[in-house]
Amino acid sequence: MVYFGPQEIIVISIAVWLLFGDQLSRPIQPILQYYWAGTFPLFTKLWRRIVLLSRSTLFL
């Protein structure tokens, strides 16, 4: 079961933006830039959570 919270949605939207480039993101670019400005700390938190989860599952 995968839970998509706001952090995951932001990370996925940035991944989509990076993959599909300008033609897709022109209408939503200001929104994505706003998210991008506030996402770096969120992304590091998410990454720490992923690392902690992977460590805890590895040592089970």
ZALODO-207008 format. One record per residue (C-alpha): residue number from 1; residue in three letters; x, y, z. Coordinates in Angstrom, 2 decimals. Layout:
REM residues N
{r NUM; ALA; {X; Y; Z}}
...
//
This chain:
REM residues 60
{r 1; MET; {0.00; 0.00; 0.00}}
{r 2; VAL; {1.54; 3.27; -1.13}}
{r 3; TYR; {0.41; 6.45; 0.57}}
{r 4; PHE; {0.74; 9.67; -1.40}}
{r 5; GLY; {0.94; 12.65; 0.91}}
{r 6; PRO; {1.66; 16.26; -0.08}}
{r 7; GLN; {5.43; 15.65; 0.01}}
{r 8; GLU; {5.20; 12.72; -2.38}}
{r 9; ILE; {2.92; 14.67; -4.74}}
{r 10; ILE; {5.40; 17.57; -4.82}}
{r 11; VAL; {8.32; 15.23; -5.51}}
{r 12; ILE; {6.38; 13.43; -8.25}}
{r 13; SER; {5.32; 16.72; -9.85}}
{r 14; ILE; {8.96; 17.87; -9.90}}
{r 15; ALA; {10.01; 14.54; -11.44}}
{r 16; VAL; {7.33; 14.91; -14.12}}
{r 17; TRP; {8.44; 18.50; -14.74}}
{r 18; LEU; {12.07; 17.42; -15.12}}
{r 19; LEU; {11.12; 14.55; -17.43}}
{r 20; PHE; {8.70; 16.33; -19.74}}
{r 21; GLY; {10.26; 19.78; -19.78}}
{r 22; ASP; {8.89; 23.12; -20.93}}
{r 23; GLN; {5.99; 22.16; -23.20}}
{r 24; LEU; {4.12; 20.55; -20.29}}
{r 25; SER; {5.13; 22.88; -17.48}}
{r 26; ARG; {4.65; 26.32; -19.06}}
{r 27; PRO; {1.10; 26.82; -17.66}}
{r 28; ILE; {2.06; 25.51; -14.20}}
{r 29; GLN; {5.64; 26.78; -14.04}}
{r 30; PRO; {5.00; 29.48; -11.39}}
{r 31; ILE; {3.35; 26.87; -9.16}}
{r 32; LEU; {6.21; 24.44; -9.66}}
{r 33; GLN; {8.81; 27.13; -8.99}}
{r 34; TYR; {6.95; 28.03; -5.80}}
{r 35; TYR; {6.96; 24.36; -4.78}}
{r 36; TRP; {10.60; 23.96; -5.80}}
{r 37; ALA; {11.55; 26.83; -3.49}}
{r 38; GLY; {9.88; 25.12; -0.54}}
{r 39; THR; {10.59; 21.52; -1.46}}
{r 40; PHE; {14.28; 21.11; -0.74}}
{r 41; PRO; {13.87; 20.76; 3.05}}
{r 42; LEU; {10.80; 18.59; 2.44}}
{r 43; PHE; {12.76; 16.42; 0.04}}
{r 44; THR; {15.61; 15.95; 2.52}}
{r 45; LYS; {13.04; 15.00; 5.19}}
{r 46; LEU; {11.44; 12.55; 2.77}}
{r 47; TRP; {14.84; 11.14; 1.83}}
{r 48; ARG; {15.74; 10.67; 5.50}}
{r 49; ARG; {12.43; 8.91; 6.02}}
{r 50; ILE; {13.09; 6.62; 3.02}}
{r 51; VAL; {16.61; 5.87; 4.28}}
{r 52; LEU; {15.33; 5.11; 7.79}}
{r 53; LEU; {12.55; 2.90; 6.40}}
{r 54; SER; {14.96; 1.00; 4.15}}
{r 55; ARG; {17.40; 0.50; 7.02}}
{r 56; SER; {14.67; -0.73; 9.34}}
{r 57; THR; {13.35; -3.16; 6.72}}
{r 58; LEU; {16.88; -4.40; 5.90}}
{r 59; PHE; {17.61; -5.31; 9.51}}
{r 60; LEU; {14.29; -7.07; 10.17}}
//
